[in-house]
Amino acid sequence: MKIALGKHDATADYLATLGGCMLRRPRSRRKASFIRNLTIDSRSCDAGSLFIALPGSRSDGHLWIPDAISRGATTVLLHESRCGEFATLLDRTGTWALVAKEPLHALYRMATEYVSLLNGVTTIGITGSCGKTTTKEMLASILSQEFPTVKTPGNYNSTLGLPLSLMQIGDHHKYGVFEMGIDHIGEMDTMLGMLAPNHAVLTNIGISHAEKLGSISAIMTEKGKLLKNARNGYFMGMDEPSRKAMEHIAGHPQGFWGIHATEGVTGIRDEGLLGWTIIYQGTEIHVPAIGKHSLKDALAAISVARHLGVGEEFIKHGLEKVENLEGRSRVVSGDVTVIEDYYNAAASSTTSILDFMAATSWKGDKKVVLGDMKELGRYSDRAHEMIGRRLLLASPSSVFLYGTDTKKTWNILRSGGYAGQLVYSDDEHEVNRALERNIHRGDLVLVKGSRGMAMEKFLPVITAKNAILGGDRQCYA
């Protein structure tokens, strides 16, 4: 993904100054062109790209500098120790270079200085164990109905994604809505070094990333740093179980959200697979997102937007225009209807979508395909066992479990006397064969699991059934 640069007249010289980099001019003395976008993926480079060469767990970005230049990149950011290696190529192609001791730190500094020069933009930072992306999409959609608004693209919510996201801000933007996600101690400090937002939103506290963060206490402390450092205050759920602990860490919120806490909301109607209807200021708003977790995200967006003075017509139009991102509780209808919820999985979000499925009126069979919930650390066994107990209550007609951690779920279902069809395997081919045999016309199928499980690999078998049966696929979004 490439990030469009918010400042349209930025040159290599300008960005080198912001990032504290040495500027290397090509011997051809080709005039520096304006930099229009930034990217860490050489495949997305084109004319006007700044390619940022970073070392990674899978590949060293410096190896892709030739590819980036061949695709049109006019400038590269690289490590000083590698400059000589590419000198001939840079000179021959007339490519400018930003040379840094640490390219990632140069990017941090660049983003920090870039934001410091902007005036008039109100920033909102969103953190939490789950629901960050949906809340960001909803709030940004609302704000953009009235004013130019920039947001985190996709899920660029890490210490690498945030600086790239910030570089999108232009002088014309009124609002910026940014996810600030962490999975290591100290990452929030790095993010706050780049952006101390005007307002912060805490979606919830759960056990996501507990494997790396260590404990619920550490999760609250790290996420609490954002709330404490938001310049004008923060928002949180009135019914958040950790509310008192978070207030002890970050002080009293400037506002709450929730079914009984979002001001102006007088009624809520569950529309099943079509989402929710929220009565706000006497106006019906259709929110095309399923499950109570999505309802809470919408209420958070309404509360923040209301505080910022956004009118009810803009709130309505913004929420109704939100499109569910692929893999995030998206409903795709057909002869076999699929709930695609495979982008990630936490205990709370899995519980919520299972509860939704159990409560949804459906004439056919309900079937569940679950993968491991990753990065839960010492809470993993307990969480997977809890999901097993939830499945016993939901009682779908079939359960397909994939991975190693879901063996705990399988044990609970077996010992609990689950009466439906139960398949467990850590072999994706075996699970696919079971799905191929057991998916039928009229089924409602939930596909859920952590990103690392790549649960979308099971969709072809399910969607092939639609093709065979002649079903029309329609997204509810």
Stockholm file with secondary structure:
# STOCKHOLM 1.0

chainA/1-477         MKIALGKHDATADYLATLGGCMLRRPRSRRKASFIRNLTIDSRSCDAGSLFIALPGSRSDGHLWIPDAISRGATTVLLHESRCGEFATLLDRTGTWALVAKEPLHALYRMATEYVSLLNGVTTIGITGSCGKTTTKEMLASILSQEFPTVKTPGNYNSTLGLPLSLMQIGDHHKYGVFEMGIDHIGEMDTMLGMLAPNHAVLTNIGISHAEKLGSISAIMTEKGKLLKNARNGYFMGMDEPSRKAMEHIAGHPQGFWGIHATEGVTGIRDEGLLGWTIIYQGTEIHVPAIGKHSLKDALAAISVARHLGVGEEFIKHGLEKVENLEGRSRVVSGDVTVIEDYYNAAASSTTSILDFMAATSWKGDKKVVLGDMKELGRYSDRAHEMIGRRLLLASPSSVFLYGTDTKKTWNILRSGGYAGQLVYSDDEHEVNRALERNIHRGDLVLVKGSRGMAMEKFLPVITAKNAILGGDRQCYA
#=GR chainA/1-477 SS CEEECSCTTCCHHHHHHHHTCEEECCTTCCCCCCCCEEESCGGGCCTTEEEECCBCSSCBGGGGHHHHHHTTCCEEEEEGGGHHHHHHHHHHHTCEEEEESSHHHHHHHHHHHHHHTCCSCEEEEEECSSCHHHHHHHHHHHHHTTSCEEECCTTCCSTTHHHHHHTTCCTTCSEEEEECCCSSTTHHHHHHHHCCCSEEEECCCCSTTHHHHCSHHHHHHHHHHHHHHCSSCEEEETTCTTHHHHHHHHCSCSEEESTTTSTTEEEEEECGGGCEEEEETTEEEEECCCSHHHHHHHHHHHHHHHHTTCCHHHHHHHHHTCCCCTTSSEEEESSSEEEEECSCCCHHHHHHHHHHHHHSCCSSCEEEEEECCCSCGGGHHHHHHHHHHHHHHHCCSEEEEESSTTHHHHHHHHHTTCCSEEEEESCHHHHHHHHHHHCCTTCEEEEECCGGGCGGGGHHHHHHHHHHHTCCCEEEC
#=GC SS_cons         CEEECSCTTCCHHHHHHHHTCEEECCTTCCCCCCCCEEESCGGGCCTTEEEECCBCSSCBGGGGHHHHHHTTCCEEEEEGGGHHHHHHHHHHHTCEEEEESSHHHHHHHHHHHHHHTCCSCEEEEEECSSCHHHHHHHHHHHHHTTSCEEECCTTCCSTTHHHHHHTTCCTTCSEEEEECCCSSTTHHHHHHHHCCCSEEEECCCCSTTHHHHCSHHHHHHHHHHHHHHCSSCEEEETTCTTHHHHHHHHCSCSEEESTTTSTTEEEEEECGGGCEEEEETTEEEEECCCSHHHHHHHHHHHHHHHHTTCCHHHHHHHHHTCCCCTTSSEEEESSSEEEEECSCCCHHHHHHHHHHHHHSCCSSCEEEEEECCCSCGGGHHHHHHHHHHHHHHHCCSEEEEESSTTHHHHHHHHHTTCCSEEEEESCHHHHHHHHHHHCCTTCEEEEECCGGGCGGGGHHHHHHHHHHHTCCCEEEC
//
